[in-house]
Amino acid sequence: MTTDPAYRFDHVGLVVKDLRQATSALGALGYDSFTSPVDDLRQQVRIVFASRSEPSSPRLELVEPAGDGSVVRDLLVRGGSTTYHVCYRADDLERAMTHLSDHGFRPLAEPAASPAFEGRPFVFMYHLALGLVELVGSDDRHRGEARRSGQRCPHATRLLRRLAADGQLRAAIEYLLQEREYLPYAEGVISAAAALYREQGRGEDELAEAVLEYTYLYARHQVSFVKTGAYSHTDFARVYEEVYDNEALMLGTYLPGLLLTQAIWPVHYRVQRLFNDVFLAGFDAPPARMVEFGVGHGWTLLEYLRRFPRSEALAVDVSRHSLQFSASVLRANGVDASRVRFVQADVTRYEPEVTADCDAGVMGEILEHVEDPTSALRSFRRLLRPDARAFITTVIDSNAVDHIYQFRSQAEIDAMIVGHAFELERSEIVEPRRLRLGDELGSDPTKYYLAVARAK
Ligand SMILES: C[S@@+](CC[C@H](N)C(=O)[O-])C[C@H]1O[C@@H](n2cnc3c(N)ncnc32)[C@H](O)[C@@H]1O
């Protein structure tokens, strides 16, 4: 017999009829942290992990059938929503399987790559006296296979294949694909956009066009900045008329294009990972209310509302098209948009009815869009309670169709944030850009700035 390979408890698995109803029921039991759903197309299931801040509580895996051939459909038909397996990690999966086989367990199938565990190998084993146990190994052999597999991330695989044919995006996509967690993340963004387009009777071709057009529009303006040293605009009223109030540009290119850059531009991917892994993961208690300035494409808001299912939000944007688009992104992806109060306003002049009632604040890529960033920061800070956490991004030396205010250094932005009664938890220049902007551009001076701050 083989020796005991050390099994580390990982989670209890529940099969559920409806993920949304199940997560809301767990909310009543104090579960306050939920991962974004991951689709396992081979098993035809959709998976969310739930946990509580209390360290002794077990992590739960909620598994919803996603298709007629789903491996869990029979379980539901027989017993309704119920617990059905316990999962352990084992460093050497093959050795663990041999060890458990010696003790009467039988594998239900060959080990395969698990989308819920970044492509690590997993297997279900059955014991007559115990039922189902899942084992997740830690070896890397299946990860490459999972990464290459178009089956588990169909939207991302289709769109990335298409976009990689473009000279400007090819290097960026090849760079991103080297990252282990990238493809499942990209699938989340791209399938969210595809859900909206499907609802509107539009196809994935139009999505690909939107992100290409948005990327080329950005590149043209940045090339011009490198040549002239000046941003395209200085006047907000003109940008409002030409961009934010322009329905065809906003709904056809700007908003869907910018949404997809969250998965396709390396710098936006990095920022979104930090938003999830540092900002959202860093709250001592789940926030009850957040404010987002410049909600734009709505992806950041969607991630936030999924992570904190009992929180409400205030979303402020000067563009009626951004408000409409972001609300539709929420609805098309199963998030109740009535949890959000959408307000059309210029954040530099915004006078909220209630102040100091938010414990989280997000202001991504807004400060460079206004003539006076200090007035935007002032109204943002007024909405936050003392001790609220804020996520703020902007750019240095980076021009676009709607950029107005040119920041020149990280120190300048740090000082502006600190000057509005914030303490910096983290401030950094996010690398890399990895977009090739054409031969006219020697080296791109763009720097992307990110801060996590706490209101004093
Ligand atoms: C570049 S997008 C940012 C989207 C998203 N926050 C992100 O980080 O990707 C800029 C958004 O800010 C909005 N915006 C620009 N100036 C604004 C202002 N003065 N007041 C309110 N919203 C503004 C635009 O309508 C647009 O939706």
Ligand as a Chemical Component Dictionary entry (heavy atoms), coordinates in Angstrom:
data_LIG
# 
_chem_comp.id                   LIG 
_chem_comp.type                 NON-POLYMER 
_chem_comp.pdbx_formal_charge   0 
_chem_comp.three_letter_code    LIG 
# 
loop_
_chem_comp_atom.comp_id 
_chem_comp_atom.atom_id 
_chem_comp_atom.alt_atom_id 
_chem_comp_atom.type_symbol 
_chem_comp_atom.charge 
_chem_comp_atom.model_Cartn_x 
_chem_comp_atom.model_Cartn_y 
_chem_comp_atom.model_Cartn_z 
_chem_comp_atom.pdbx_ordinal 
LIG C1  C1  C 0  -12.499 56.235 -19.996 1  
LIG S1  S1  S 1  -14.126 55.999 -19.404 2  
LIG C2  C2  C 0  -13.776 55.198 -17.866 3  
LIG C3  C3  C 0  -14.610 53.967 -17.689 4  
LIG C4  C4  C 0  -14.244 53.150 -16.471 5  
LIG N1  N1  N 0  -14.414 53.898 -15.244 6  
LIG C5  C5  C 0  -12.841 52.582 -16.577 7  
LIG O1  O1  O 0  -12.028 52.776 -15.648 8  
LIG O2  O2  O -1 -12.529 51.904 -17.547 9  
LIG C6  C6  C 0  -14.600 57.602 -18.956 10 
LIG C7  C7  C 0  -16.049 57.702 -18.491 11 
LIG O3  O3  O 0  -16.150 58.891 -17.713 12 
LIG C8  C8  C 0  -17.268 59.647 -18.104 13 
LIG N2  N2  N 0  -16.942 61.050 -17.825 14 
LIG C9  C9  C 0  -16.018 61.827 -18.422 15 
LIG N3  N3  N 0  -15.993 63.038 -17.884 16 
LIG C10 C10 C 0  -16.926 63.050 -16.907 17 
LIG C11 C11 C 0  -17.386 64.025 -15.987 18 
LIG N4  N4  N 0  -16.877 65.239 -15.950 19 
LIG N5  N5  N 0  -18.369 63.686 -15.125 20 
LIG C12 C12 C 0  -18.901 62.441 -15.135 21 
LIG N6  N6  N 0  -18.501 61.473 -15.986 22 
LIG C13 C13 C 0  -17.522 61.771 -16.852 23 
LIG C14 C14 C 0  -17.464 59.323 -19.562 24 
LIG O4  O4  O 0  -18.801 59.532 -19.973 25 
LIG C15 C15 C 0  -17.065 57.849 -19.612 26 
LIG O5  O5  O 0  -18.170 57.034 -19.360 27 
# 
loop_
_chem_comp_bond.comp_id 
_chem_comp_bond.atom_id_1 
_chem_comp_bond.atom_id_2 
_chem_comp_bond.value_order 
_chem_comp_bond.pdbx_ordinal 
LIG C1  S1  SING 1  
LIG S1  C2  SING 2  
LIG S1  C6  SING 3  
LIG C2  C3  SING 4  
LIG C3  C4  SING 5  
LIG C4  N1  SING 6  
LIG C4  C5  SING 7  
LIG C5  O1  DOUB 8  
LIG C5  O2  SING 9  
LIG C6  C7  SING 10 
LIG C7  O3  SING 11 
LIG C7  C15 SING 12 
LIG O3  C8  SING 13 
LIG C8  N2  SING 14 
LIG C8  C14 SING 15 
LIG N2  C9  SING 16 
LIG N2  C13 SING 17 
LIG C9  N3  DOUB 18 
LIG N3  C10 SING 19 
LIG C10 C11 SING 20 
LIG C10 C13 DOUB 21 
LIG C11 N4  SING 22 
LIG C11 N5  DOUB 23 
LIG N5  C12 SING 24 
LIG C12 N6  DOUB 25 
LIG N6  C13 SING 26 
LIG C14 O4  SING 27 
LIG C14 C15 SING 28 
LIG C15 O5  SING 29 
# 
